[in-house]
Amino acid sequence: MDITYLIIVLVTILLSMTLHEAMHAFMGHFLGDDTAKAQGRLTLNPLKHIDPVMTIALPVVLAIMGGPIFGGAKPVPFNPHRVRYGEWGAAMVALAGPLTNLLIAFVVFGVGVIFGVISSDGIAMNLAGTIIWTAVQVNLGFFIFNILPIPPLDGSRVVYALAPEVVRRGMEQIERYGIMLVFALVLVGSSVLGQVMVGGMNAILQLFMTVFRV
């Protein structure tokens, strides 16, 4: 662990989470809700999206500990009653963020393969290799963590769209605790969460390797 690696992690996190949150805002705006725009969140300015704990502190601590890197940012506000297609529209807004991270990881992995940084022999042990691999890992971490179907994470919006009314109301009660629930998940369930993260990342990386024939 050195300062160069931490800088790479921080820059990757800021860029990735800015795009993640911006896509929430852009999708909400596209579907007819101007809440994010009215609150200044329809932007690529990272200062508008950063949460000091979830965007910086948590991912950096995880990087130092050598675990899978994940985190979040200040949630982009949107009114699920104003977007088109009801709960499915709300699910589209929610999924726009993590799917952006998945796309970033896929594109960066492909760039790594094209330029020989990633090959059947592994990852090149140089600065380019560190940057590529960090970008892939961080974005896959953000994708998997945020796609979990637990309120208030993005994946819970898919459950809202599929679940009966009684389940939705229960999830709304859980969602009131917001960030506290996320911290409890990280602190209390860190072992299980870590296994889920690593297993998910390995499965997706295997898919990437198959697609790019590495």
Buried (B, 14 or more C-beta within 10 A) or exposed (E): EEEEBEEBBBBBBBBBBBBBBBBBBBBBBBBEBBBBBEEEBBBEEBEBBBBEBBBBEBBBEBBEEEBBBBBBBBBBBBEBEBBEEEBBBBBBBBBBBBBBBBBBBBEBBBBBBEEEBBEEEEBBEEEBBBBBBBBBBBBBBBBBBBBBBBBBBBBBBBBBBEBEEEEBEEBEEEBEEEEEBBBEBBEEEEEEBBEBBBEBBEEBBEEBBEEBEB
